[in-house]
């Protein structure tokens, strides 16, 4: 459903995605989500959560932990128990 690149998952055109999540690789090996975007016309459909799920699945697959500096990811990682196994 999403296209994966080195530091992001997105939907739509690469240069103008309709939904996107970006992350950076931290020195300790963790991934830090630093940006989540969903176009206004697509909000309320769970896309942001599915994008975060994609990053969490990548972290699990690679044996990494996950943190967030964007407000959405930070809140979800703190409050949603489905991310307990990967959050820093």
Secondary structure, DSSP 8 states (H G I E B T S, - for coil): --EEETTEEEEEETTEEEEEEEEEE-TTS-EEEEEEEE-GGGTTSSHHHHHHHHHHHHHHHHT--EEE-SHHHHHHHHH-GGGTTTB-
